[in-house]
Amino acid sequence: MKFNKYLWNLYKNSSEGKSAIAAFSDRKEWMEEECLFEKYNPKIKDSFNSEVICGILEDFWCYKVSEHEGAELKSLEEAGKLYEEIISTGLIIESEEVLKIGDFDRMLELIPFLSMELNYLFGEYFFPYIYIDEFYQLTRLADYFEIELPPVPKKPDYKSRCMYYWELCKVFYRFRTENGLSPDEFSAFMYDYAPNVLGTEEKGKMPKPSAAWFIGGLIEGYGTHWTTGFWQTNMDTKRGDILVHYETSPVSAITCLWIAQTDGVVDPFFHYYSNTYIGDRIAIPKISLKDLKADGYFSNHPLVRKNFQGVNGWPVTGKDYSELLRMLAAKGFDTSALPQIYTPSLPEGVTVNNERDVEVNLLEPLLNSMGWYEHKDYIRQLPIHAGRGHRIFPDYALHYDNKPEEEKAKVLIEAKYHMKNNQEIEAAFLQAFSYAKLLLSSVIILCDKECIMVYDDKNGFSRSRYRKYYWEDMKNPDLYNELKNKLNT
């Protein structure tokens, strides 16, 4: 959904809008008191207390940033050079080198605090980054307002991950100036207006576990009633997946299972790079490291032999999981109620070896069974004009109008052979999303040999909000009709 200036002006002129904009306008005060930091991201207290935040801000201001006070930046290029210089030259406090030159690994966690100070000095080019451990909220905002974010750098490239903040600054500078927002208005838009427009993301029914993963770390300190939270995991974790929790020393045991509440999220500013939110904790009898080393199967498991070093995000194979259930059963635990890894299967008699097989043997028969046929209800490779002399061809357009220059489709479908990981799913979504904007589509479908993923524009399209169906689910009349109703929009 494009930025709506009418709705923005209603907010801007409201008492709430004026208050938020005024709060961000007094940047020196909020930078020192960090009250807006905590207001708009309360979870920051899980990682930093107020004393630590104030100490970081004071050190960076006194020994790094304040020397640029009074400087005048005349272009994005100058601002980018200044930012790169600041993050690359370390930090010396009273002759002590507290941050080495080029230590971009440690610099990562300081980027949000540095962003506040740069916004204070040079608000024209820098925005305050408050999405600590909540990068997925930034992607939600970008999807909703149709802002194309730059690709996230690879995990080992710490300098590029630090520079990613500057890449975001350039993207949002263009968005801000194109829509006539002042720097303070943009901050209020990002942290007060947009969250109210987006609301709380509805997740819907939890999918069946498609995989299991080990995670690790002590739970002690989170509180006995802690039921959900942010945790490092594999980037290919999917919502609904099983997370087997190994608590490190002094517990040194597998103590519980969790269910992933979100798909794995890659966060360039999170040191460990990928994370999810965990919940639905299931207590189980402890399986100690000693138990595992004495077990005939796990004694030779590479993770056990490494004493669970590098545990977070380690894949749990189907065999691993069944052997864990065996050990739990041996302790007298009823494993029948525990979640099981779901292995999808193709409809009987169907063979799929490539993308065209997905279309011909799975997708088209499904559409036909719902009463929709090619050249009547759907069309393959609908040509869309996307700029002068350039045309693109979405795989399928359902409920379409192919009148030249006015092409529309209520449902946009992209078929792939196999989207093996979250990165490939996201790439497919972004490709389909670009087509859907041109066709004014209200539903996006991604499908491959395993499943059908349905995205709708209720509250704006979001790469993290979808309903998943497996092909064999189409044998279930309730799920079949549920999907048909979604496609008959």
C-alpha positions in Angstrom: 0.0 0.0 0.0 1.4 3.3 -1.0 1.9 6.1 1.5 -1.4 7.9 2.0 -0.9 11.6 2.4 -4.5 12.3 3.4 -4.3 9.8 6.3 -0.9 11.0 7.2 -2.1 14.6 7.5 -5.0 13.5 9.7 -2.5 11.9 12.0 0.0 14.8 11.7 -2.6 17.3 12.8 -4.0 15.2 15.6 -3.0 15.7 19.2 -1.3 12.3 19.2 0.7 13.1 16.0 1.8 16.5 17.2 3.0 15.0 20.5 5.0 12.2 18.8 6.6 14.6 16.3 7.4 17.1 19.1 9.0 14.3 21.1 11.3 13.3 18.2 12.0 17.0 17.5 13.7 17.4 20.9 16.3 14.9 19.9 19.0 16.0 22.4 16.6 15.3 25.3 15.4 11.9 24.1 18.9 10.9 23.1 20.1 11.5 26.7 17.1 10.0 28.5 16.5 7.2 26.0 12.8 7.3 27.0 11.7 7.1 23.4 14.0 4.2 22.9 12.2 2.2 25.6 8.8 3.5 24.7 8.9 2.3 21.1 10.9 -0.9 21.8 10.3 -2.1 25.4 12.1 -5.3 24.7 15.4 -3.4 24.7 15.5 -3.9 28.4 16.0 -7.6 27.8 19.4 -6.7 26.3 20.4 -3.4 27.8 19.6 -1.6 31.0 19.3 2.2 31.2 22.7 2.6 32.8 24.4 0.6 29.9 22.5 2.6 27.3 23.4 6.0 28.9 27.1 4.8 29.1 27.2 3.8 25.5 25.6 7.1 24.3 27.9 9.2 26.5 31.1 7.4 25.4 30.3 7.6 21.7 29.2 11.2 22.0 32.2 12.5 24.0 34.9 10.5 22.2 33.6 10.0 18.7 30.6 11.9 17.4 30.7 15.3 19.1 33.9 16.3 17.1 31.6 16.5 14.1 29.2 19.0 15.8 28.8 22.0 13.6 29.9 20.2 10.5 27.7 20.7 7.4 26.9 17.8 5.2 25.7 18.8 1.7 24.9 15.5 0.1 24.2 11.8 0.7 27.6 11.0 -0.5 29.3 13.2 2.2 27.0 11.7 4.9 27.9 8.1 3.8 31.7 8.9 3.9 31.3 10.3 7.4 29.4 7.3 8.6 32.0 4.9 7.2 34.8 6.9 8.8 33.1 6.8 12.2 32.4 3.0 12.2 35.9 2.2 10.9 38.2 4.2 13.1 37.6 2.5 16.5 37.1 4.2 19.8 39.7 5.5 22.3 38.7 6.7 25.7 41.3 8.4 27.8 44.1 6.7 26.0 42.4 3.3 26.3 41.4 1.5 23.1 38.0 0.2 23.9 37.1 -0.5 20.3 39.8 -1.5 17.8 40.0 0.0 14.4 38.1 -2.2 12.0 36.4 -4.2 14.7 33.1 -4.3 12.9 31.9 -7.4 14.8 31.7 -5.4 18.1 30.5 -2.3 16.2 27.3 -4.1 15.2 25.6 -3.9 18.6 26.5 -0.2 18.8 24.9 0.9 15.5 21.4 1.7 17.0 23.0 4.0 19.6 25.2 5.6 17.0 22.2 6.2 14.8 20.6 8.2 17.6 23.5 10.6 17.8 23.9 10.9 14.0 20.2 11.7 13.8 20.7 14.4 16.4 23.5 16.0 14.4 22.5 15.3 10.9 18.8 14.4 10.9 18.5 15.2 7.2 20.4 12.0 6.3 20.3 9.7 9.4 17.3 8.2 11.1 17.2 6.7 14.7 17.3 2.9 14.4 15.2 1.5 17.3 14.5 -2.0 15.9 16.9 -3.8 18.2 16.0 -7.6 18.0 12.9 -6.6 15.9 14.1 -6.4 12.4 11.0 -8.3 11.2 9.0 -5.2 12.2 11.0 -3.1 9.8 10.3 -5.6 7.0 6.6 -5.5 7.9 6.6 -1.7 7.5 8.5 -1.9 4.2 6.1 -4.5 2.8 3.1 -2.5 3.8 4.3 0.8 2.4 5.9 -0.9 -0.6 9.4 0.2 0.2 12.1 -2.0 -1.3 14.8 -2.8 1.3 18.4 -3.6 0.2 19.4 -7.2 0.4 20.9 -8.2 3.8 24.7 -8.9 3.6 26.1 -12.3 4.4 26.8 -13.3 8.0 30.6 -13.1 8.0 30.7 -9.7 6.3 30.6 -7.6 9.5 31.6 -4.4 7.8 28.8 -4.7 5.2 26.4 -5.5 8.0 27.4 -2.3 9.8 27.1 -0.4 6.5 23.6 -1.8 6.1 22.3 0.9 8.4 23.6 3.5 5.9 21.9 1.6 3.0 18.7 1.9 5.0 19.3 5.6 5.5 19.5 6.1 1.7 16.3 4.1 1.1 14.4 6.1 3.8 15.9 9.4 2.7 14.3 8.9 -0.7 11.0 7.7 0.8 11.0 10.7 3.2 11.8 13.4 0.6 9.4 11.9 -2.0 6.6 12.1 0.5 7.5 15.5 1.9 8.2 14.5 5.5 10.6 16.3 7.7 13.2 14.2 9.6 11.2 14.4 12.8 8.0 13.6 11.0 9.6 10.6 9.5 10.7 9.3 12.9 7.1 9.7 14.2 5.9 8.0 11.0 8.2 5.0 11.5 7.7 4.5 15.3 4.3 5.9 16.1 2.1 6.2 13.0 3.1 3.0 11.1 2.8 0.6 14.1 -0.7 1.8 14.7 -1.6 1.4 11.0 0.0 -2.1 10.9 -1.5 -3.2 14.2 -0.6 -6.6 15.8 0.1 -9.2 13.1 -2.4 -12.0 13.2 -0.7 -15.3 12.8 -3.6 -17.6 12.4 -3.5 -21.4 12.9 0.0 -22.8 13.7 1.4 -24.8 10.8 2.5 -28.4 11.3 6.2 -28.8 12.2 8.1 -29.1 9.0 11.5 -29.6 10.8 13.2 -29.6 14.2 16.2 -27.7 15.4 18.4 -27.7 18.4 18.7 -24.4 20.4 20.8 -23.8 23.5 21.4 -21.6 26.4 20.3 -21.2 30.0 16.7 -20.3 30.6 17.4 -19.3 34.2 17.1 -15.6 34.6 14.2 -15.3 32.3 11.8 -16.2 35.1 9.8 -19.3 35.9 6.7 -17.9 34.0 8.6 -16.9 30.9 6.6 -18.3 28.0 7.8 -16.7 24.9 10.8 -14.7 23.7 13.6 -13.9 21.2 16.1 -16.7 20.6 18.9 -17.4 18.2 18.1 -20.2 15.7 18.6 -21.4 12.2 17.6 -18.9 9.5 15.6 -21.7 7.8 13.4 -22.2 10.8 9.7 -22.0 9.9 6.8 -21.1 12.1 5.5 -24.2 13.8 8.9 -26.0 13.8 10.0 -27.9 16.9 12.9 -26.5 18.9 14.8 -28.9 21.2 16.3 -26.8 24.0 19.7 -27.9 25.5 20.5 -25.8 28.6 24.2 -25.2 28.8 26.4 -25.6 31.9 25.7 -26.0 34.8 22.4 -27.7 33.7 24.0 -29.5 30.7 20.8 -31.2 29.6 17.9 -31.1 27.2 15.1 -29.8 29.3 12.2 -28.8 27.1 10.8 -28.3 23.6 9.5 -25.1 22.1 7.5 -24.2 19.0 8.8 -21.5 16.7 6.3 -18.6 16.7 7.8 -16.9 13.5 9.8 -18.0 10.5 13.6 -17.6 11.0 14.5 -13.9 10.6 17.9 -12.7 9.4 18.8 -9.5 11.3 22.0 -7.8 10.1 22.5 -6.1 13.4 22.0 -9.2 15.6 25.4 -10.6 16.3 24.3 -14.2 15.7 22.4 -13.1 12.6 19.3 -15.3 12.6 16.5 -15.6 15.2 12.9 -16.5 15.9 10.4 -16.1 18.7 9.9 -19.2 20.7 6.8 -20.2 22.7 4.4 -23.0 23.6 7.0 -24.5 25.9 6.7 -28.3 26.6 8.5 -29.5 29.7 10.1 -33.0 29.4 12.3 -35.1 31.7 15.9 -33.9 31.6 18.2 -35.8 29.1 21.6 -34.9 30.4 24.8 -34.7 28.4 26.0 -37.7 30.4 22.9 -39.6 29.3 23.5 -38.7 25.7 27.2 -39.7 25.8 26.2 -43.1 27.2 23.5 -43.7 24.6 24.3 -46.0 21.7 22.9 -43.6 19.1 23.8 -40.2 20.5 27.3 -41.1 21.7 28.5 -40.7 18.1 26.3 -37.7 17.3 28.6 -34.8 16.1 26.8 -32.2 18.3 27.1 -34.4 21.4 30.8 -35.1 20.7 31.3 -31.3 20.5 29.5 -30.9 23.9 26.8 -28.9 22.1 29.1 -26.1 21.0 27.4 -24.3 18.2 24.1 -25.8 19.3 21.7 -22.9 18.2 20.2 -23.8 14.8 21.7 -27.2 14.5 19.3 -29.4 12.4 17.5 -32.2 14.2 17.1 -35.1 11.7 14.0 -37.3 11.8 16.2 -40.1 13.2 17.6 -37.7 15.9 14.1 -36.8 17.0 12.8 -40.4 17.1 15.8 -41.4 19.2 15.1 -38.5 21.6 11.5 -39.8 21.9 12.9 -43.2 22.6 15.0 -41.9 25.5 12.1 -40.0 26.9 9.8 -43.0 26.8 12.5 -45.0 28.6 12.2 -42.4 31.4 8.5 -43.2 31.7 7.4 -40.1 29.8 4.3 -40.4 27.5 5.6 -39.1 24.2 2.2 -39.5 22.3 1.3 -35.9 22.9 4.6 -34.4 21.7 4.6 -32.7 18.3 5.8 -34.8 15.4 7.8 -33.7 12.3 5.5 -33.6 9.4 6.7 -35.0 6.1 4.4 -33.9 3.2 3.6 -36.3 0.4 2.4 -35.8 -3.2 -1.1 -37.0 -4.2 -1.1 -40.6 -5.3 0.1 -41.1 -8.9 1.7 -37.6 -9.3 5.3 -37.2 -10.3 7.1 -33.9 -10.1 10.6 -33.4 -11.4 10.7 -29.7 -12.4 8.8 -26.5 -12.2 6.5 -27.3 -15.2 5.5 -30.5 -13.5 4.4 -28.5 -10.5 2.2 -26.4 -12.8 0.8 -29.2 -14.9 0.5 -32.0 -12.4 -0.4 -30.1 -9.2 -1.5 -26.5 -9.7 -3.7 -26.7 -12.9 -5.6 -29.8 -11.8 -6.3 -28.1 -8.5 -7.6 -25.0 -10.3 -9.7 -27.1 -12.7 -11.2 -29.0 -9.8 -12.3 -25.7 -8.3 -14.1 -24.9 -11.6 -11.5 -22.5 -13.1 -9.9 -23.1 -16.5 -7.2 -21.6 -18.7 -8.2 -18.7 -20.9 -11.5 -18.4 -19.1 -10.6 -17.9 -15.5 -6.8 -18.0 -15.5 -4.0 -17.3 -17.9 -0.4 -18.3 -18.0 2.4 -15.8 -18.6 0.2 -12.7 -18.7 2.3 -10.0 -20.4 2.5 -6.9 -18.1 4.1 -3.6 -19.2 6.6 -2.6 -16.5 8.4 0.4 -17.9 9.2 1.6 -21.4 9.7 -1.3 -23.7 9.9 -3.8 -20.8 7.4 -6.6 -20.1 7.3 -9.2 -17.4 5.3 -12.5 -17.4 3.8 -13.8 -14.1 3.3 -17.5 -14.1 -0.5 -17.4 -13.5 -3.1 -14.7 -13.2 -6.5 -15.9 -11.8 -9.7 -13.9 -12.2 -7.9 -11.6 -14.7 -8.5 -8.8 -17.2 -5.9 -8.7 -20.0 -7.0 -5.5 -21.6 -3.8 -3.9 -22.9 -2.4 -1.3 -20.5 -5.1 -2.1 -18.0 -4.1 -5.7 -17.0 -5.5 -6.8 -13.7 -5.7 -10.1 -11.7 -7.3 -10.7 -8.4 -5.0 -13.6 -7.7 -1.3 -13.8 -8.7 0.3 -17.2 -8.7 4.0 -18.0 -8.9 5.1 -21.7 -9.2 8.5 -23.0 -8.3 10.0 -26.5 -8.3 11.2 -26.4 -4.7 11.7 -23.5 -2.4 14.3 -25.1 -0.3 14.8 -22.4 2.3 13.5 -19.2 3.7 15.8 -17.1 1.5 14.3 -18.7 -1.7 10.7 -18.2 -0.3 11.4 -14.6 0.4 12.9 -14.1 -3.1 9.8 -15.7 -4.6 7.5 -13.5 -2.5 9.3 -10.3 -3.5 9.1 -11.3 -7.2 5.4 -12.1 -6.9 4.8 -8.9 -4.8 6.2 -6.8 -7.6 3.8 -8.4 -10.1 0.9 -8.1 -7.7 1.4 -4.3 -7.3 1.1 -3.9 -11.1 -1.9 -6.2 -11.4 -3.7 -4.8 -8.3 -3.9 -8.3 -6.9 -5.4 -8.9 -3.5 -4.0 -12.5 -3.1 -0.5 -13.9 -3.8 0.1 -17.6 -4.2 3.5 -19.3 -4.0 3.6 -23.0 -4.7 6.1 -25.7 -5.1 6.3 -29.5 -5.0 5.5 -29.5 -1.3 3.0 -26.8 -0.5 0.9 -23.8 -1.3 1.5 -20.5 0.5 -1.3 -17.9 0.5 -0.7 -14.2 1.2 -3.5 -11.7 1.2 -3.5 -7.9 1.3 -5.6 -7.7 4.5 -3.6 -5.1 6.4 -1.2 -5.0 3.5 0.9 -7.9 2.1 3.6 -9.2 4.4 6.3 -11.7 3.7 5.9 -13.1 7.3 2.1 -13.6 7.1 0.7 -16.4 5.1 -1.4 -19.6 5.3 0.3 -22.8 4.3 -1.4 -25.8 2.8 0.1 -29.1 1.7 -1.0 -30.7 -1.5 -2.3 -33.7 0.4 -4.4 -31.3 2.5 -6.6 -30.9 -0.6 -8.1 -34.3 0.3 -9.6 -32.6 3.4 -12.9 -31.0 2.4 -12.6 -28.2 5.0 -9.1 -27.2 3.9 -10.0 -27.6 0.2 -13.0 -25.2 0.6 -11.1 -22.9 2.8 -8.4 -22.5 0.1 -11.1 -22.2 -2.7 -12.7 -19.4 -0.8 -9.4 -17.5 -0.5 -8.9 -17.8 -4.2 -12.4 -16.8 -5.0 -11.8 -13.4 -3.6 
